[in-house]
């Protein structure tokens, strides 16, 4: 079960790293007309994507040792 969550985090993280503008549009852009994300918003989407990939790898491979 945790493996599925790990894979989901990795996939979403990779999408945010490579396509941050698409992530911004799915989250905020649909609410406004003719809106463009700022450079800071795109950078934060990429940083969040990297963090999600790291968390996904951590969860996928078992987390903390017991």
mmCIF file of the N, C-alpha and C atoms, coordinates in Angstrom:
data_MODEL
# 
_entry.id   MODEL 
# 
loop_
_atom_site.group_PDB 
_atom_site.id 
_atom_site.type_symbol 
_atom_site.label_atom_id 
_atom_site.label_alt_id 
_atom_site.label_comp_id 
_atom_site.label_asym_id 
_atom_site.label_entity_id 
_atom_site.label_seq_id 
_atom_site.pdbx_PDB_ins_code 
_atom_site.Cartn_x 
_atom_site.Cartn_y 
_atom_site.Cartn_z 
_atom_site.occupancy 
_atom_site.B_iso_or_equiv 
_atom_site.pdbx_formal_charge 
_atom_site.auth_seq_id 
_atom_site.auth_comp_id 
_atom_site.auth_asym_id 
_atom_site.auth_atom_id 
_atom_site.pdbx_PDB_model_num 
ATOM 1   N N  . UNK A 1 1  ? 0.818  -1.196 0.000   1.00 0.00 ? 1  UNK A N  1 
ATOM 2   C CA . UNK A 1 1  ? 0.000  0.000  0.000   1.00 0.00 ? 1  UNK A CA 1 
ATOM 3   C C  . UNK A 1 1  ? 0.861  1.260  0.000   1.00 0.00 ? 1  UNK A C  1 
ATOM 4   N N  . UNK A 1 2  ? 1.922  1.259  0.819   1.00 0.00 ? 2  UNK A N  1 
ATOM 5   C CA . UNK A 1 2  ? 2.788  2.427  0.858   1.00 0.00 ? 2  UNK A CA 1 
ATOM 6   C C  . UNK A 1 2  ? 3.547  2.596  -0.453  1.00 0.00 ? 2  UNK A C  1 
ATOM 7   N N  . UNK A 1 3  ? 3.797  1.484  -1.133  1.00 0.00 ? 3  UNK A N  1 
ATOM 8   C CA . UNK A 1 3  ? 4.465  1.564  -2.424  1.00 0.00 ? 3  UNK A CA 1 
ATOM 9   C C  . UNK A 1 3  ? 3.655  2.357  -3.436  1.00 0.00 ? 3  UNK A C  1 
ATOM 10  N N  . UNK A 1 4  ? 2.337  2.201  -3.381  1.00 0.00 ? 4  UNK A N  1 
ATOM 11  C CA . UNK A 1 4  ? 1.460  2.951  -4.278  1.00 0.00 ? 4  UNK A CA 1 
ATOM 12  C C  . UNK A 1 4  ? 1.543  4.447  -3.988  1.00 0.00 ? 4  UNK A C  1 
ATOM 13  N N  . UNK A 1 5  ? 1.537  4.796  -2.705  1.00 0.00 ? 5  UNK A N  1 
ATOM 14  C CA . UNK A 1 5  ? 1.666  6.202  -2.330  1.00 0.00 ? 5  UNK A CA 1 
ATOM 15  C C  . UNK A 1 5  ? 3.034  6.758  -2.734  1.00 0.00 ? 5  UNK A C  1 
ATOM 16  N N  . UNK A 1 6  ? 4.053  5.954  -2.579  1.00 0.00 ? 6  UNK A N  1 
ATOM 17  C CA . UNK A 1 6  ? 5.385  6.381  -2.988  1.00 0.00 ? 6  UNK A CA 1 
ATOM 18  C C  . UNK A 1 6  ? 5.454  6.647  -4.480  1.00 0.00 ? 6  UNK A C  1 
ATOM 19  N N  . UNK A 1 7  ? 4.887  5.751  -5.276  1.00 0.00 ? 7  UNK A N  1 
ATOM 20  C CA . UNK A 1 7  ? 4.866  5.946  -6.729  1.00 0.00 ? 7  UNK A CA 1 
ATOM 21  C C  . UNK A 1 7  ? 4.050  7.169  -7.120  1.00 0.00 ? 7  UNK A C  1 
ATOM 22  N N  . UNK A 1 8  ? 2.935  7.392  -6.435  1.00 0.00 ? 8  UNK A N  1 
ATOM 23  C CA . UNK A 1 8  ? 2.103  8.557  -6.712  1.00 0.00 ? 8  UNK A CA 1 
ATOM 24  C C  . UNK A 1 8  ? 2.871  9.849  -6.428  1.00 0.00 ? 8  UNK A C  1 
ATOM 25  N N  . UNK A 1 9  ? 3.575  9.901  -5.314  1.00 0.00 ? 9  UNK A N  1 
ATOM 26  C CA . UNK A 1 9  ? 4.382  11.076 -4.982  1.00 0.00 ? 9  UNK A CA 1 
ATOM 27  C C  . UNK A 1 9  ? 5.467  11.292 -6.031  1.00 0.00 ? 9  UNK A C  1 
ATOM 28  N N  . UNK A 1 10 ? 6.113  10.232 -6.460  1.00 0.00 ? 10 UNK A N  1 
ATOM 29  C CA . UNK A 1 10 ? 7.181  10.355 -7.452  1.00 0.00 ? 10 UNK A CA 1 
ATOM 30  C C  . UNK A 1 10 ? 6.629  10.862 -8.772  1.00 0.00 ? 10 UNK A C  1 
ATOM 31  N N  . UNK A 1 11 ? 5.506  10.327 -9.222  1.00 0.00 ? 11 UNK A N  1 
ATOM 32  C CA . UNK A 1 11 ? 4.927  10.751 -10.501 1.00 0.00 ? 11 UNK A CA 1 
ATOM 33  C C  . UNK A 1 11 ? 4.500  12.212 -10.453 1.00 0.00 ? 11 UNK A C  1 
ATOM 34  N N  . UNK A 1 12 ? 3.806  12.603 -9.399  1.00 0.00 ? 12 UNK A N  1 
ATOM 35  C CA . UNK A 1 12 ? 3.373  14.001 -9.275  1.00 0.00 ? 12 UNK A CA 1 
ATOM 36  C C  . UNK A 1 12 ? 4.577  14.925 -9.147  1.00 0.00 ? 12 UNK A C  1 
ATOM 37  N N  . UNK A 1 13 ? 5.591  14.499 -8.404  1.00 0.00 ? 13 UNK A N  1 
ATOM 38  C CA . UNK A 1 13 ? 6.797  15.313 -8.258  1.00 0.00 ? 13 UNK A CA 1 
ATOM 39  C C  . UNK A 1 13 ? 7.514  15.501 -9.579  1.00 0.00 ? 13 UNK A C  1 
ATOM 40  N N  . UNK A 1 14 ? 7.651  14.439 -10.360 1.00 0.00 ? 14 UNK A N  1 
ATOM 41  C CA . UNK A 1 14 ? 8.318  14.554 -11.659 1.00 0.00 ? 14 UNK A CA 1 
ATOM 42  C C  . UNK A 1 14 ? 7.536  15.477 -12.580 1.00 0.00 ? 14 UNK A C  1 
ATOM 43  N N  . UNK A 1 15 ? 6.218  15.372 -12.564 1.00 0.00 ? 15 UNK A N  1 
ATOM 44  C CA . UNK A 1 15 ? 5.405  16.271 -13.391 1.00 0.00 ? 15 UNK A CA 1 
ATOM 45  C C  . UNK A 1 15 ? 5.602  17.729 -12.980 1.00 0.00 ? 15 UNK A C  1 
ATOM 46  N N  . UNK A 1 16 ? 5.681  17.995 -11.678 1.00 0.00 ? 16 UNK A N  1 
ATOM 47  C CA . UNK A 1 16 ? 5.898  19.363 -11.221 1.00 0.00 ? 16 UNK A CA 1 
ATOM 48  C C  . UNK A 1 16 ? 7.298  19.870 -11.546 1.00 0.00 ? 16 UNK A C  1 
ATOM 49  N N  . UNK A 1 17 ? 8.280  18.988 -11.572 1.00 0.00 ? 17 UNK A N  1 
ATOM 50  C CA . UNK A 1 17 ? 9.641  19.420 -11.904 1.00 0.00 ? 17 UNK A CA 1 
ATOM 51  C C  . UNK A 1 17 ? 9.737  19.787 -13.384 1.00 0.00 ? 17 UNK A C  1 
ATOM 52  N N  . UNK A 1 18 ? 9.168  18.951 -14.251 1.00 0.00 ? 18 UNK A N  1 
ATOM 53  C CA . UNK A 1 18 ? 9.317  19.179 -15.685 1.00 0.00 ? 18 UNK A CA 1 
ATOM 54  C C  . UNK A 1 18 ? 8.236  20.068 -16.285 1.00 0.00 ? 18 UNK A C  1 
ATOM 55  N N  . UNK A 1 19 ? 7.055  20.130 -15.671 1.00 0.00 ? 19 UNK A N  1 
ATOM 56  C CA . UNK A 1 19 ? 5.955  20.942 -16.189 1.00 0.00 ? 19 UNK A CA 1 
ATOM 57  C C  . UNK A 1 19 ? 5.335  21.784 -15.074 1.00 0.00 ? 19 UNK A C  1 
ATOM 58  N N  . UNK A 1 20 ? 6.090  22.734 -14.505 1.00 0.00 ? 20 UNK A N  1 
ATOM 59  C CA . UNK A 1 20 ? 5.551  23.498 -13.377 1.00 0.00 ? 20 UNK A CA 1 
ATOM 60  C C  . UNK A 1 20 ? 4.382  24.393 -13.773 1.00 0.00 ? 20 UNK A C  1 
ATOM 61  N N  . UNK A 1 21 ? 4.360  24.849 -15.012 1.00 0.00 ? 21 UNK A N  1 
ATOM 62  C CA . UNK A 1 21 ? 3.276  25.720 -15.451 1.00 0.00 ? 21 UNK A CA 1 
ATOM 63  C C  . UNK A 1 21 ? 1.957  24.956 -15.517 1.00 0.00 ? 21 UNK A C  1 
ATOM 64  N N  . UNK A 1 22 ? 1.998  23.697 -15.940 1.00 0.00 ? 22 UNK A N  1 
ATOM 65  C CA . UNK A 1 22 ? 0.780  22.879 -15.973 1.00 0.00 ? 22 UNK A CA 1 
ATOM 66  C C  . UNK A 1 22 ? 0.248  22.665 -14.561 1.00 0.00 ? 22 UNK A C  1 
ATOM 67  N N  . UNK A 1 23 ? 1.141  22.431 -13.619 1.00 0.00 ? 23 UNK A N  1 
ATOM 68  C CA . UNK A 1 23 ? 0.722  22.277 -12.230 1.00 0.00 ? 23 UNK A CA 1 
ATOM 69  C C  . UNK A 1 23 ? 0.089  23.544 -11.687 1.00 0.00 ? 23 UNK A C  1 
ATOM 70  N N  . UNK A 1 24 ? 0.646  24.694 -12.053 1.00 0.00 ? 24 UNK A N  1 
ATOM 71  C CA . UNK A 1 24 ? 0.081  25.968 -11.613 1.00 0.00 ? 24 UNK A CA 1 
ATOM 72  C C  . UNK A 1 24 ? -1.312 26.162 -12.193 1.00 0.00 ? 24 UNK A C  1 
ATOM 73  N N  . UNK A 1 25 ? -1.484 25.829 -13.459 1.00 0.00 ? 25 UNK A N  1 
ATOM 74  C CA . UNK A 1 25 ? -2.803 25.985 -14.076 1.00 0.00 ? 25 UNK A CA 1 
ATOM 75  C C  . UNK A 1 25 ? -3.832 25.044 -13.459 1.00 0.00 ? 25 UNK A C  1 
ATOM 76  N N  . UNK A 1 26 ? -3.417 23.826 -13.108 1.00 0.00 ? 26 UNK A N  1 
ATOM 77  C CA . UNK A 1 26 ? -4.365 22.906 -12.485 1.00 0.00 ? 26 UNK A CA 1 
ATOM 78  C C  . UNK A 1 26 ? -4.754 23.363 -11.086 1.00 0.00 ? 26 UNK A C  1 
ATOM 79  N N  . UNK A 1 27 ? -3.835 24.037 -10.406 1.00 0.00 ? 27 UNK A N  1 
ATOM 80  C CA . UNK A 1 27 ? -4.111 24.463 -9.041  1.00 0.00 ? 27 UNK A CA 1 
ATOM 81  C C  . UNK A 1 27 ? -4.803 25.823 -8.988  1.00 0.00 ? 27 UNK A C  1 
ATOM 82  N N  . UNK A 1 28 ? -4.285 26.841 -9.735  1.00 0.00 ? 28 UNK A N  1 
ATOM 83  C CA . UNK A 1 28 ? -4.799 28.206 -9.626  1.00 0.00 ? 28 UNK A CA 1 
ATOM 84  C C  . UNK A 1 28 ? -5.295 28.794 -10.939 1.00 0.00 ? 28 UNK A C  1 
ATOM 85  N N  . UNK A 1 29 ? -4.678 28.471 -12.034 1.00 0.00 ? 29 UNK A N  1 
ATOM 86  C CA . UNK A 1 29 ? -4.926 29.145 -13.299 1.00 0.00 ? 29 UNK A CA 1 
ATOM 87  C C  . UNK A 1 29 ? -6.341 29.032 -13.811 1.00 0.00 ? 29 UNK A C  1 
ATOM 88  N N  . UNK A 1 30 ? -7.033 27.946 -13.510 1.00 0.00 ? 30 UNK A N  1 
ATOM 89  C CA . UNK A 1 30 ? -8.396 27.760 -14.000 1.00 0.00 ? 30 UNK A CA 1 
ATOM 90  C C  . UNK A 1 30 ? -9.360 28.759 -13.372 1.00 0.00 ? 30 UNK A C  1 
ATOM 91  N N  . UNK A 1 31 ? -8.972 29.392 -12.269 1.00 0.00 ? 31 UNK A N  1 
ATOM 92  C CA . UNK A 1 31 ? -9.860 30.320 -11.571 1.00 0.00 ? 31 UNK A CA 1 
ATOM 93  C C  . UNK A 1 31 ? -9.874 31.709 -12.192 1.00 0.00 ? 31 UNK A C  1 
ATOM 94  N N  . UNK A 1 32 ? -8.859 32.025 -12.992 1.00 0.00 ? 32 UNK A N  1 
ATOM 95  C CA . UNK A 1 32 ? -8.702 33.375 -13.524 1.00 0.00 ? 32 UNK A CA 1 
ATOM 96  C C  . UNK A 1 32 ? -8.595 33.348 -15.039 1.00 0.00 ? 32 UNK A C  1 
ATOM 97  N N  . UNK A 1 33 ? -8.993 34.448 -15.661 1.00 0.00 ? 33 UNK A N  1 
ATOM 98  C CA . UNK A 1 33 ? -8.833 34.570 -17.110 1.00 0.00 ? 33 UNK A CA 1 
ATOM 99  C C  . UNK A 1 33 ? -7.532 35.285 -17.417 1.00 0.00 ? 33 UNK A C  1 
ATOM 100 N N  . UNK A 1 34 ? -6.836 34.811 -18.428 1.00 0.00 ? 34 UNK A N  1 
ATOM 101 C CA . UNK A 1 34 ? -5.598 35.434 -18.915 1.00 0.00 ? 34 UNK A CA 1 
ATOM 102 C C  . UNK A 1 34 ? -4.559 35.617 -17.811 1.00 0.00 ? 34 UNK A C  1 
ATOM 103 N N  . UNK A 1 35 ? -4.475 34.681 -16.900 1.00 0.00 ? 35 UNK A N  1 
ATOM 104 C CA . UNK A 1 35 ? -3.499 34.754 -15.809 1.00 0.00 ? 35 UNK A CA 1 
ATOM 105 C C  . UNK A 1 35 ? -2.263 33.951 -16.183 1.00 0.00 ? 35 UNK A C  1 
ATOM 106 N N  . UNK A 1 36 ? -1.124 34.457 -15.803 1.00 0.00 ? 36 UNK A N  1 
ATOM 107 C CA . UNK A 1 36 ? 0.158  33.784 -16.025 1.00 0.00 ? 36 UNK A CA 1 
ATOM 108 C C  . UNK A 1 36 ? 0.859  33.626 -14.686 1.00 0.00 ? 36 UNK A C  1 
ATOM 109 N N  . UNK A 1 37 ? 1.511  32.508 -14.455 1.00 0.00 ? 37 UNK A N  1 
ATOM 110 C CA . UNK A 1 37 ? 2.228  32.316 -13.197 1.00 0.00 ? 37 UNK A CA 1 
ATOM 111 C C  . UNK A 1 37 ? 3.499  33.164 -13.159 1.00 0.00 ? 37 UNK A C  1 
ATOM 112 N N  . UNK A 1 38 ? 3.858  33.605 -11.973 1.00 0.00 ? 38 UNK A N  1 
ATOM 113 C CA . UNK A 1 38 ? 5.097  34.360 -11.820 1.00 0.00 ? 38 UNK A CA 1 
ATOM 114 C C  . UNK A 1 38 ? 6.283  33.391 -11.832 1.00 0.00 ? 38 UNK A C  1 
ATOM 115 N N  . UNK A 1 39 ? 7.468  33.943 -11.996 1.00 0.00 ? 39 UNK A N  1 
ATOM 116 C CA . UNK A 1 39 ? 8.668  33.104 -11.945 1.00 0.00 ? 39 UNK A CA 1 
ATOM 117 C C  . UNK A 1 39 ? 8.822  32.444 -10.580 1.00 0.00 ? 39 UNK A C  1 
ATOM 118 N N  . UNK A 1 40 ? 8.461  33.181 -9.532  1.00 0.00 ? 40 UNK A N  1 
ATOM 119 C CA . UNK A 1 40 ? 8.556  32.618 -8.178  1.00 0.00 ? 40 UNK A CA 1 
ATOM 120 C C  . UNK A 1 40 ? 7.610  31.433 -8.008  1.00 0.00 ? 40 UNK A C  1 
ATOM 121 N N  . UNK A 1 41 ? 6.403  31.524 -8.564  1.00 0.00 ? 41 UNK A N  1 
ATOM 122 C CA . UNK A 1 41 ? 5.444  30.426 -8.463  1.00 0.00 ? 41 UNK A CA 1 
ATOM 123 C C  . UNK A 1 41 ? 5.962  29.193 -9.200  1.00 0.00 ? 41 UNK A C  1 
ATOM 124 N N  . UNK A 1 42 ? 6.581  29.387 -10.354 1.00 0.00 ? 42 UNK A N  1 
ATOM 125 C CA . UNK A 1 42 ? 7.125  28.260 -11.107 1.00 0.00 ? 42 UNK A CA 1 
ATOM 126 C C  . UNK A 1 42 ? 8.297  27.618 -10.380 1.00 0.00 ? 42 UNK A C  1 
ATOM 127 N N  . UNK A 1 43 ? 9.143  28.443 -9.765  1.00 0.00 ? 43 UNK A N  1 
ATOM 128 C CA . UNK A 1 43 ? 10.276 27.903 -8.999  1.00 0.00 ? 43 UNK A CA 1 
ATOM 129 C C  . UNK A 1 43 ? 9.776  27.111 -7.802  1.00 0.00 ? 43 UNK A C  1 
ATOM 130 N N  . UNK A 1 44 ? 8.753  27.631 -7.106  1.00 0.00 ? 44 UNK A N  1 
ATOM 131 C CA . UNK A 1 44 ? 8.216  26.912 -5.948  1.00 0.00 ? 44 UNK A CA 1 
ATOM 132 C C  . UNK A 1 44 ? 7.554  25.601 -6.364  1.00 0.00 ? 44 UNK A C  1 
ATOM 133 N N  . UNK A 1 45 ? 6.924  25.569 -7.546  1.00 0.00 ? 45 UNK A N  1 
ATOM 134 C CA . UNK A 1 45 ? 6.364  24.309 -8.033  1.00 0.00 ? 45 UNK A CA 1 
ATOM 135 C C  . UNK A 1 45 ? 7.467  23.295 -8.289  1.00 0.00 ? 45 UNK A C  1 
ATOM 136 N N  . UNK A 1 46 ? 8.590  23.748 -8.842  1.00 0.00 ? 46 UNK A N  1 
ATOM 137 C CA . UNK A 1 46 ? 9.709  22.837 -9.089  1.00 0.00 ? 46 UNK A CA 1 
ATOM 138 C C  . UNK A 1 46 ? 10.317 22.342 -7.783  1.00 0.00 ? 46 UNK A C  1 
ATOM 139 N N  . UNK A 1 47 ? 10.496 23.240 -6.831  1.00 0.00 ? 47 UNK A N  1 
ATOM 140 C CA . UNK A 1 47 ? 11.043 22.841 -5.529  1.00 0.00 ? 47 UNK A CA 1 
ATOM 141 C C  . UNK A 1 47 ? 10.109 21.846 -4.850  1.00 0.00 ? 47 UNK A C  1 
ATOM 142 N N  . UNK A 1 48 ? 8.817  22.121 -4.901  1.00 0.00 ? 48 UNK A N  1 
ATOM 143 C CA . UNK A 1 48 ? 7.841  21.194 -4.336  1.00 0.00 ? 48 UNK A CA 1 
ATOM 144 C C  . UNK A 1 48 ? 7.874  19.842 -5.028  1.00 0.00 ? 48 UNK A C  1 
ATOM 145 N N  . UNK A 1 49 ? 8.109  19.840 -6.335  1.00 0.00 ? 49 UNK A N  1 
ATOM 146 C CA . UNK A 1 49 ? 8.227  18.592 -7.081  1.00 0.00 ? 49 UNK A CA 1 
ATOM 147 C C  . UNK A 1 49 ? 9.426  17.773 -6.645  1.00 0.00 ? 49 UNK A C  1 
ATOM 148 N N  . UNK A 1 50 ? 10.545 18.436 -6.431  1.00 0.00 ? 50 UNK A N  1 
ATOM 149 C CA . UNK A 1 50 ? 11.748 17.732 -5.968  1.00 0.00 ? 50 UNK A CA 1 
ATOM 150 C C  . UNK A 1 50 ? 11.503 17.143 -4.580  1.00 0.00 ? 50 UNK A C  1 
ATOM 151 N N  . UNK A 1 51 ? 10.864 17.909 -3.708  1.00 0.00 ? 51 UNK A N  1 
ATOM 152 C CA . UNK A 1 51 ? 10.565 17.420 -2.361  1.00 0.00 ? 51 UNK A CA 1 
ATOM 153 C C  . UNK A 1 51 ? 9.623  16.221 -2.433  1.00 0.00 ? 51 UNK A C  1 
ATOM 154 N N  . UNK A 1 52 ? 8.632  16.281 -3.328  1.00 0.00 ? 52 UNK A N  1 
ATOM 155 C CA . UNK A 1 52 ? 7.696  15.162 -3.482  1.00 0.00 ? 52 UNK A CA 1 
ATOM 156 C C  . UNK A 1 52 ? 8.407  13.910 -3.986  1.00 0.00 ? 52 UNK A C  1 
ATOM 157 N N  . UNK A 1 53 ? 9.361  14.064 -4.898  1.00 0.00 ? 53 UNK A N  1 
ATOM 158 C CA . UNK A 1 53 ? 10.117 12.904 -5.391  1.00 0.00 ? 53 UNK A CA 1 
ATOM 159 C C  . UNK A 1 53 ? 10.937 12.290 -4.263  1.00 0.00 ? 53 UNK A C  1 
ATOM 160 N N  . UNK A 1 54 ? 11.578 13.124 -3.455  1.00 0.00 ? 54 UNK A N  1 
ATOM 161 C CA . UNK A 1 54 ? 12.375 12.612 -2.335  1.00 0.00 ? 54 UNK A CA 1 
ATOM 162 C C  . UNK A 1 54 ? 11.490 11.876 -1.335  1.00 0.00 ? 54 UNK A C  1 
ATOM 163 N N  . UNK A 1 55 ? 10.341 12.447 -1.005  1.00 0.00 ? 55 UNK A N  1 
ATOM 164 C CA . UNK A 1 55 ? 9.414  11.780 -0.082  1.00 0.00 ? 55 UNK A CA 1 
ATOM 165 C C  . UNK A 1 55 ? 8.915  10.472 -0.690  1.00 0.00 ? 55 UNK A C  1 
ATOM 166 N N  . UNK A 1 56 ? 8.608  10.484 -1.987  1.00 0.00 ? 56 UNK A N  1 
ATOM 167 C CA . UNK A 1 56 ? 8.141  9.273  -2.651  1.00 0.00 ? 56 UNK A CA 1 
ATOM 168 C C  . UNK A 1 56 ? 9.170  8.162  -2.618  1.00 0.00 ? 56 UNK A C  1 
ATOM 169 N N  . UNK A 1 57 ? 10.435 8.504  -2.857  1.00 0.00 ? 57 UNK A N  1 
ATOM 170 C CA . UNK A 1 57 ? 11.502 7.503  -2.804  1.00 0.00 ? 57 UNK A CA 1 
ATOM 171 C C  . UNK A 1 57 ? 11.652 6.974  -1.379  1.00 0.00 ? 57 UNK A C  1 
ATOM 172 N N  . UNK A 1 58 ? 11.576 7.877  -0.418  1.00 0.00 ? 58 UNK A N  1 
ATOM 173 C CA . UNK A 1 58 ? 11.677 7.483  0.990   1.00 0.00 ? 58 UNK A CA 1 
ATOM 174 C C  . UNK A 1 58 ? 10.564 6.512  1.363   1.00 0.00 ? 58 UNK A C  1 
ATOM 175 N N  . UNK A 1 59 ? 9.339  6.832  0.967   1.00 0.00 ? 59 UNK A N  1 
ATOM 176 C CA . UNK A 1 59 ? 8.196  5.954  1.283   1.00 0.00 ? 59 UNK A CA 1 
ATOM 177 C C  . UNK A 1 59 ? 8.282  4.642  0.520   1.00 0.00 ? 59 UNK A C  1 
ATOM 178 N N  . UNK A 1 60 ? 8.699  4.719  -0.744  1.00 0.00 ? 60 UNK A N  1 
ATOM 179 C CA . UNK A 1 60 ? 8.754  3.529  -1.581  1.00 0.00 ? 60 UNK A CA 1 
ATOM 180 C C  . UNK A 1 60 ? 9.734  2.487  -1.045  1.00 0.00 ? 60 UNK A C  1 
ATOM 181 N N  . UNK A 1 61 ? 10.852 2.948  -0.510  1.00 0.00 ? 61 UNK A N  1 
ATOM 182 C CA . UNK A 1 61 ? 11.869 2.023  -0.027  1.00 0.00 ? 61 UNK A CA 1 
ATOM 183 C C  . UNK A 1 61 ? 11.810 1.763  1.465   1.00 0.00 ? 61 UNK A C  1 
ATOM 184 N N  . UNK A 1 62 ? 10.677 2.019  2.078   1.00 0.00 ? 62 UNK A N  1 
ATOM 185 C CA . UNK A 1 62 ? 10.459 1.552  3.440   1.00 0.00 ? 62 UNK A CA 1 
ATOM 186 C C  . UNK A 1 62 ? 10.607 2.541  4.541   1.00 0.00 ? 62 UNK A C  1 
ATOM 187 N N  . UNK A 1 63 ? 10.959 3.769  4.266   1.00 0.00 ? 63 UNK A N  1 
ATOM 188 C CA . UNK A 1 63 ? 11.029 4.765  5.322   1.00 0.00 ? 63 UNK A CA 1 
ATOM 189 C C  . UNK A 1 63 ? 12.176 4.513  6.288   1.00 0.00 ? 63 UNK A C  1 
ATOM 190 N N  . UNK A 1 64 ? 11.928 4.774  7.558   1.00 0.00 ? 64 UNK A N  1 
ATOM 191 C CA . UNK A 1 64 ? 12.945 4.613  8.593   1.00 0.00 ? 64 UNK A CA 1 
ATOM 192 C C  . UNK A 1 64 ? 13.162 3.130  8.886   1.00 0.00 ? 64 UNK A C  1 
ATOM 193 N N  . UNK A 1 65 ? 14.407 2.728  9.130   1.00 0.00 ? 65 UNK A N  1 
ATOM 194 C CA . UNK A 1 65 ? 14.642 1.344  9.539   1.00 0.00 ? 65 UNK A CA 1 
ATOM 195 C C  . UNK A 1 65 ? 14.094 1.102  10.938  1.00 0.00 ? 65 UNK A C  1 
ATOM 196 N N  . UNK A 1 66 ? 13.704 -0.127 11.191  1.00 0.00 ? 66 UNK A N  1 
ATOM 197 C CA . UNK A 1 66 ? 13.115 -0.442 12.519  1.00 0.00 ? 66 UNK A CA 1 
ATOM 198 C C  . UNK A 1 66 ? 14.131 -1.079 13.415  1.00 0.00 ? 66 UNK A C  1 
# 
